[in-house]
Amino acid sequence: MDNTEKLLQEITEANGVSGYENEVRKLMTRELKKYTNEVQYDKLGSVMGVKKGKAADTRVMVVGHMDEIGFMVKEITKDGYIKFLPLGGWWGHVALAQRMRIITSKGPVLGVTGSKPPHTLLEDERKKVLEIKDMFIDVGVQAKFDVARKLGIRVGDPIIPDSNFTILGNNKMYMSKAFDNRVACAIVIDVLKGLKGSSHPNTVLGAASVQEEVGCRGAATLAHIGEPDVCIVCDTGIALDMPPDNFEKAERLGNGAAILVFDATMVPNLKLRDFVIRTAESKRIPYHLTTMERGGTDGSRIHISRMGVPSIVIGPPVRYIHSHNGILYRGDYDNTVKLITEVIKKLDKKTVKTFTED
């Protein structure tokens, strides 16, 4: 494994659902200290490294969110089954029959989301998507076994999809939980690493936010402490290169960095958007344009902070986000790092002013 693969393994296998990002924050703090001059924190749990360049008054933020989707213990039944609530957007189909890891005061406890065998399903049950509220986790319950006392499980404990980082048979393809959005946290680190020792006409704010999946809450507090003049939000694109669409869509693995031109919460600054596209084309960095009609990113909060912040979303496409296992292509990761790095190198004070002045 090379250094990027090791970083992706460590950062995706870390436990960190929304509101419980401490394990990931420690990892990010460790890495940010290597490549920035100062590390700052808000009071919600987000972290930001400040890398000084030629200008202190041109502040460029590049941010990824630390939290992954997961669950929280809602109730322990009298029989010892775990009822749970979602942290982030889940579709019921992808949660059934999956291994789960409950993080307790006594350590992690493994379990599985219970599901009926097909032999016992009635015809109308086969057609329904079971709602999260009707699901449960079986941690090995048995009569007279007190799971709360013996395993330390209590209401409020976070629940993580149990999945490991895996390099697939095509060794440029990676599979893991939490690519949304730990892949972006890794990209932030690799961008800062690439800028170490090089000249850039600005101050770079390498940031990692909390609680994006439950309302982009950390983005609001990060924008407050960072006061960016321009923001590059790094988040995953939604790859569609699987049946029935296959390879007819631009949003496919191997098609370069995704530049988001619309989502339900933000239209990017148009001049910044065109600047990013010109940079990609002049440097011959593969990219594609994409939209997301439902959902949003940390840009939703950052672009309307203070008097407004010119913002854009860039990231690698990933298959099967918001599930136990996503699939990422290494070339898209590398091209996203290249594109964000090249954009940062060009963002001097004069250029940034053009995004908001006629």
C-alpha positions as CSV (number, residue, x, y, z in Angstrom):
1,M,0.0,0.0,0.0
2,D,1.2,3.5,-0.8
3,N,0.8,6.4,1.6
4,T,-2.5,7.5,0.2
5,E,-4.0,4.0,0.5
6,K,-2.7,3.8,4.1
7,L,-4.3,7.2,4.8
8,L,-7.6,6.1,3.2
9,Q,-7.6,2.9,5.2
10,E,-7.0,4.6,8.5
11,I,-9.5,7.4,7.9
12,T,-12.3,5.4,6.5
13,E,-12.1,2.6,9.2
14,A,-12.2,5.2,12.0
15,N,-15.5,5.5,13.8
16,G,-17.2,8.8,13.4
17,V,-21.0,9.2,12.8
18,S,-22.5,12.6,13.1
19,G,-21.9,14.1,16.5
20,Y,-19.4,11.4,17.4
21,E,-16.4,12.5,15.2
22,N,-13.7,12.6,18.0
23,E,-11.7,9.7,16.6
24,V,-11.6,11.2,13.2
25,R,-10.8,14.7,14.6
26,K,-7.7,13.3,16.4
27,L,-6.5,11.8,13.1
28,M,-7.1,15.0,11.2
29,T,-5.4,17.1,13.9
30,R,-2.3,14.8,13.7
31,E,-2.1,15.2,9.9
32,L,-2.9,19.0,9.9
33,K,-0.1,19.7,12.3
34,K,2.4,18.2,9.8
35,Y,1.4,20.5,6.9
36,T,0.1,23.8,8.5
37,N,1.4,26.5,10.7
38,E,-1.4,26.4,13.2
39,V,-4.4,24.3,14.1
40,Q,-7.7,25.9,15.3
41,Y,-10.9,24.5,16.6
42,D,-14.5,25.7,16.8
43,K,-16.7,24.7,19.8
44,L,-18.7,22.2,17.9
45,G,-15.9,19.8,17.0
46,S,-14.6,21.0,13.7
47,V,-10.9,21.5,13.1
48,M,-8.9,23.8,10.7
49,G,-5.3,24.0,9.8
50,V,-3.9,27.4,8.7
51,K,-1.1,27.3,6.1
52,K,0.4,30.7,5.6
53,G,1.4,31.8,2.1
54,K,2.2,35.1,0.5
55,A,-1.0,36.9,1.5
56,A,-2.7,36.9,4.9
57,D,-5.8,38.7,3.6
58,T,-6.8,36.2,0.9
59,R,-8.1,33.2,2.8
60,V,-8.9,30.1,0.8
61,M,-10.8,27.3,2.6
62,V,-10.8,23.7,1.4
63,V,-13.1,21.6,3.5
64,G,-14.4,18.1,3.8
65,H,-16.7,16.7,6.5
66,M,-15.6,14.1,9.0
67,D,-18.9,12.5,9.8
68,E,-20.2,9.4,8.1
69,I,-23.8,8.2,8.1
70,G,-24.7,5.8,10.8
71,F,-27.2,5.2,13.6
72,M,-27.8,5.7,17.3
73,V,-29.2,3.4,20.0
74,K,-32.8,4.5,20.6
75,E,-34.1,1.6,22.8
76,I,-33.1,-1.7,24.2
77,T,-36.0,-4.1,24.2
78,K,-36.8,-6.3,27.2
79,D,-35.4,-9.2,25.1
80,G,-32.1,-7.4,24.4
81,Y,-32.7,-6.3,20.8
82,I,-31.4,-2.9,19.9
83,K,-33.8,-0.4,18.3
84,F,-32.1,2.5,16.5
85,L,-32.5,5.8,14.8
86,P,-30.6,7.0,11.7
87,L,-27.9,9.7,11.7
88,G,-28.0,10.8,8.1
89,G,-29.9,9.6,5.0
90,W,-30.5,5.9,4.8
91,W,-32.7,3.8,2.4
92,G,-34.1,0.9,4.3
93,H,-33.0,-1.7,1.7
94,V,-29.3,-1.1,2.3
95,A,-29.5,-1.4,6.1
96,L,-31.1,-4.8,6.3
97,A,-29.0,-7.9,7.1
98,Q,-25.8,-5.8,7.5
99,R,-23.1,-6.0,10.2
100,M,-23.2,-3.1,12.7
101,R,-20.7,-2.0,15.3
102,I,-22.1,-0.4,18.5
103,I,-19.5,1.8,20.2
104,T,-20.0,1.4,24.0
105,S,-18.2,2.5,27.1
106,K,-16.8,-1.1,27.3
107,G,-15.7,-1.1,23.7
108,P,-17.3,-2.0,20.3
109,V,-20.0,-4.6,20.2
110,L,-20.8,-6.4,16.9
111,G,-24.3,-7.2,15.8
112,V,-26.5,-7.6,12.7
113,T,-29.6,-5.9,11.5
114,G,-32.3,-8.5,11.8
115,S,-34.2,-9.6,8.7
116,K,-36.8,-12.3,8.0
117,P,-35.7,-15.2,5.8
118,P,-37.5,-15.1,2.4
119,H,-39.3,-18.4,3.3
120,T,-41.5,-16.6,5.9
121,L,-42.2,-13.4,3.9
122,L,-45.8,-12.9,2.7
123,E,-46.2,-11.6,-0.8
124,D,-47.0,-8.0,0.2
125,E,-44.0,-7.9,2.6
126,R,-41.7,-8.7,-0.3
127,K,-42.8,-5.5,-2.1
128,K,-42.2,-3.2,0.8
129,V,-39.1,-1.3,2.0
130,L,-38.9,-1.8,5.7
131,E,-38.5,1.5,7.6
132,I,-35.6,2.1,9.9
133,K,-38.0,2.5,12.8
134,D,-39.2,-1.0,12.4
135,M,-35.7,-2.6,12.3
136,F,-33.6,-3.9,15.1
137,I,-30.0,-5.1,15.8
138,D,-29.3,-8.5,17.2
139,V,-26.1,-8.6,19.2
140,G,-26.4,-12.2,20.2
141,V,-29.4,-12.0,22.4
142,Q,-30.5,-14.9,24.5
143,A,-32.9,-15.5,27.4
144,K,-31.6,-14.0,30.7
145,F,-28.5,-12.4,29.0
146,D,-28.5,-8.7,30.0
147,V,-27.0,-7.0,27.0
148,A,-27.1,-3.5,28.7
149,R,-25.2,-4.6,31.8
150,K,-22.9,-7.2,30.3
151,L,-22.0,-5.4,27.1
152,G,-22.3,-1.8,28.2
153,I,-24.9,-0.8,25.6
154,R,-26.9,2.2,26.5
155,V,-29.3,4.6,24.8
156,G,-27.3,7.3,22.8
157,D,-24.4,5.0,21.8
158,P,-23.4,5.5,18.2
159,I,-23.7,2.6,15.7
160,I,-21.2,2.3,12.8
161,P,-21.5,0.2,9.6
162,D,-19.0,-2.6,10.1
163,S,-16.9,-2.5,6.9
164,N,-13.2,-2.5,6.2
165,F,-11.2,-0.6,3.5
166,T,-10.4,-3.1,0.7
167,I,-8.3,-2.8,-2.4
168,L,-10.2,-4.7,-5.1
169,G,-9.0,-7.1,-7.8
170,N,-8.7,-4.0,-10.1
171,N,-6.1,-2.5,-7.7
172,K,-7.0,1.1,-8.7
173,M,-10.5,0.5,-7.2
174,Y,-11.1,0.8,-3.5
175,M,-14.1,-0.3,-1.5
176,S,-15.0,1.0,2.0
177,K,-17.5,2.6,4.3
178,A,-17.4,6.3,4.9
179,F,-16.0,7.5,1.6
180,D,-18.7,10.1,2.0
181,N,-16.9,12.0,3.2
182,R,-13.6,10.8,4.6
183,V,-12.3,10.7,1.0
184,A,-12.5,14.5,1.1
185,C,-10.7,14.7,4.4
186,A,-7.9,12.7,2.9
187,I,-7.9,15.0,-0.1
188,V,-7.6,18.0,2.1
189,I,-4.6,16.4,3.7
190,D,-3.0,15.5,0.4
191,V,-3.6,19.0,-1.0
192,L,-1.8,20.5,2.0
193,K,0.9,18.0,1.7
194,G,1.4,18.9,-2.0
195,L,1.6,22.6,-1.1
196,K,4.2,22.1,1.6
197,G,7.3,24.0,0.6
198,S,5.7,25.5,-2.4
199,S,4.6,29.1,-3.0
200,H,0.9,30.1,-3.0
201,P,-0.5,33.6,-3.1
202,N,-2.9,33.2,-0.2
203,T,-3.5,31.7,3.2
204,V,-4.9,28.1,2.9
205,L,-7.4,26.9,5.5
206,G,-7.5,23.1,5.4
207,A,-10.7,22.3,7.3
208,A,-12.7,19.3,8.4
209,S,-16.3,19.8,9.7
210,V,-18.7,17.9,11.9
211,Q,-22.4,17.0,11.5
212,E,-22.7,17.6,7.8
213,E,-25.0,14.6,7.4
214,V,-27.5,16.0,9.9
215,G,-27.7,19.6,8.7
216,C,-24.2,21.0,7.8
217,R,-23.8,22.3,11.3
218,G,-20.1,22.3,11.5
219,A,-19.8,24.2,8.3
220,A,-21.5,27.2,9.9
221,T,-19.1,27.4,12.8
222,L,-16.1,26.8,10.6
223,A,-17.0,29.7,8.3
224,H,-17.3,31.8,11.4
225,I,-13.7,31.1,12.7
226,G,-12.2,30.8,9.3
227,E,-13.7,33.9,7.6
228,P,-12.8,32.6,4.1
229,D,-12.7,34.8,1.0
230,V,-13.4,31.8,-1.2
231,C,-14.3,28.2,-0.4
232,I,-13.7,24.9,-2.2
233,V,-16.0,22.3,-0.6
234,C,-14.7,18.8,-1.3
235,D,-17.4,16.1,-1.3
236,T,-18.2,12.9,-3.2
237,G,-19.9,12.9,-6.6
238,I,-22.6,10.3,-7.2
239,A,-21.4,7.8,-9.7
240,L,-24.1,6.3,-11.9
241,D,-22.1,3.9,-14.0
242,M,-24.0,0.8,-13.1
243,P,-27.1,-0.9,-14.5
244,P,-29.4,0.4,-15.9
245,D,-27.5,3.6,-16.8
246,N,-24.1,1.9,-17.2
247,F,-21.6,4.2,-19.0
248,E,-24.1,6.6,-20.6
249,K,-23.7,9.1,-17.8
250,A,-20.9,11.6,-17.2
251,E,-21.0,10.7,-13.5
252,R,-18.8,7.6,-13.8
253,L,-15.6,6.3,-12.2
254,G,-12.6,7.3,-14.3
255,N,-14.2,10.5,-15.6
256,G,-12.1,12.7,-13.4
257,A,-13.1,15.2,-10.7
258,A,-16.8,16.1,-10.5
259,I,-17.5,19.8,-10.5
260,L,-21.0,20.4,-9.0
261,V,-22.9,23.1,-11.0
262,F,-26.1,22.7,-9.0
263,D,-27.4,21.2,-5.8
264,A,-30.6,21.7,-3.8
265,T,-28.9,24.0,-1.4
266,M,-26.4,26.0,-3.5
267,V,-25.7,27.4,-6.9
268,P,-21.9,27.9,-7.1
269,N,-20.4,31.2,-7.8
270,L,-20.5,31.3,-11.6
271,K,-17.2,33.1,-12.0
272,L,-15.4,30.7,-9.6
273,R,-17.1,27.8,-11.5
274,D,-15.7,29.0,-14.8
275,F,-12.3,29.7,-13.3
276,V,-12.1,26.1,-12.0
277,I,-13.2,24.7,-15.4
278,R,-10.5,26.8,-17.2
279,T,-7.9,25.6,-14.8
280,A,-8.8,22.0,-15.3
281,E,-8.7,22.4,-19.1
282,S,-5.4,24.4,-19.1
283,K,-3.7,21.8,-16.9
284,R,-5.4,18.9,-18.8
285,I,-6.9,17.5,-15.6
286,P,-9.9,15.2,-16.4
287,Y,-13.2,16.6,-15.0
288,H,-16.9,16.4,-15.6
289,L,-19.9,18.6,-14.7
290,T,-22.7,17.2,-12.6
291,T,-25.8,18.2,-10.6
292,M,-27.6,16.9,-7.5
293,E,-31.3,17.7,-7.4
294,R,-31.7,16.4,-3.9
295,G,-29.4,17.0,-1.0
296,G,-26.6,19.5,-0.4
297,T,-23.1,20.0,1.0
298,D,-21.3,22.1,3.5
299,G,-21.3,24.8,0.9
300,S,-25.0,25.4,1.8
301,R,-23.9,27.1,5.1
302,I,-20.5,28.5,4.0
303,H,-21.6,30.3,0.9
304,I,-24.2,32.4,2.8
305,S,-22.0,33.2,5.8
306,R,-21.3,36.8,6.7
307,M,-21.6,38.8,3.4
308,G,-21.4,35.7,1.3
309,V,-18.4,33.5,0.2
310,P,-17.8,32.5,-3.4
311,S,-18.0,28.7,-3.2
312,I,-17.9,25.6,-5.3
313,V,-18.0,21.8,-4.8
314,I,-15.4,19.5,-6.3
315,G,-14.8,15.8,-5.6
316,P,-14.3,12.3,-7.0
317,P,-17.4,10.3,-8.0
318,V,-18.2,7.3,-5.7
319,R,-20.6,4.4,-6.3
320,Y,-23.1,3.4,-3.6
321,I,-22.7,6.3,-1.2
322,H,-24.9,6.2,1.9
323,S,-24.5,2.5,2.3
324,H,-22.1,0.0,4.0
325,N,-19.7,0.0,1.0
326,G,-18.8,2.6,-1.6
327,I,-16.4,2.1,-4.5
328,L,-13.8,4.8,-5.5
329,Y,-11.4,4.9,-8.4
330,R,-7.9,6.1,-7.5
331,G,-7.4,8.1,-10.7
332,D,-10.4,10.3,-9.8
333,Y,-9.0,10.9,-6.3
334,D,-5.6,11.9,-7.7
335,N,-7.2,14.2,-10.3
336,T,-9.3,15.9,-7.6
337,V,-6.2,16.6,-5.6
338,K,-4.4,18.0,-8.7
339,L,-7.3,20.2,-9.6
340,I,-7.9,21.7,-6.1
341,T,-4.1,22.3,-5.8
342,E,-3.8,24.1,-9.1
343,V,-6.8,26.2,-8.3
344,I,-5.4,27.2,-5.0
345,K,-2.1,28.2,-6.6
346,K,-3.9,30.7,-8.8
347,L,-6.2,32.3,-6.2
348,D,-4.4,35.6,-5.5
349,K,-6.2,38.7,-4.1
350,K,-6.9,40.2,-7.6
351,T,-8.4,36.9,-8.9
352,V,-10.6,36.4,-5.9
353,K,-12.0,39.9,-6.2
354,T,-13.1,39.2,-9.7
355,F,-15.6,36.6,-8.4
356,T,-17.7,39.3,-6.7
357,E,-16.9,42.4,-8.7
358,D,-18.1,43.4,-12.2
